[in-house]
């Protein structure tokens, strides 16, 4: 019996819509990362991008457990002396609601070129609407 290895040319890509309203960030991010990698398919191959496109809506209504909303911080550094900025999750939700979800999913993907390509298939939107209706995305309830 031979081991099946997927090829980039034969991969069928689907589109999925996930509603993030009242979903816990970490648990949702794991499921999104698995779909982006293609781990939900029987033809999963680690060195080939076999994943699907994921559209996340209502990213501004995501839930966090415990006191993470105030205590968890994102740090940014400009490169200059004293150029360090720290923002809490609540502040980031106000400024860039999509950043929180993208950052969590990015941390759950491998750290290589293939993962950076997989991350381009993730589309995150703060509101209910998205511009990907033409792709006929399938709604997933997690």
ZINOR-V675330 format. One record per residue. N is the residue number from 1. NEAR is the number of other C-alpha atoms within 10 Angstrom. Layout:
n;near
N;NEAR
N;NEAR
//
This chain:
n;near
1;3
2;4
3;5
4;10
5;12
6;17
7;13
8;11
9;7
10;8
11;16
12;9
13;11
14;14
15;17
16;19
17;21
18;20
19;21
20;25
21;16
22;13
23;17
24;14
25;18
26;16
27;10
28;19
29;22
30;16
31;15
32;27
33;24
34;17
35;21
36;25
37;26
38;23
39;17
40;14
41;13
42;9
43;15
44;18
45;17
46;13
47;12
48;15
49;19
50;25
51;25
52;23
53;22
54;25
55;21
56;24
57;22
58;20
59;27
60;24
61;17
62;20
63;17
64;14
65;9
66;8
67;8
68;13
69;16
70;12
71;11
72;13
73;16
74;13
75;10
76;11
77;11
78;9
79;8
80;7
81;7
82;8
83;9
84;11
85;11
86;13
87;16
88;15
89;21
90;17
91;15
92;18
93;20
94;10
95;11
96;15
97;22
98;21
99;18
100;19
101;24
102;18
103;12
104;17
105;22
106;17
107;12
108;16
109;20
110;13
111;10
112;8
113;8
114;15
115;17
116;13
117;12
118;22
119;18
120;11
121;16
122;21
123;17
124;23
125;21
126;19
127;16
128;13
129;11
130;14
131;9
132;12
133;10
134;6
135;11
136;11
137;16
138;13
139;13
140;10
141;8
142;11
//
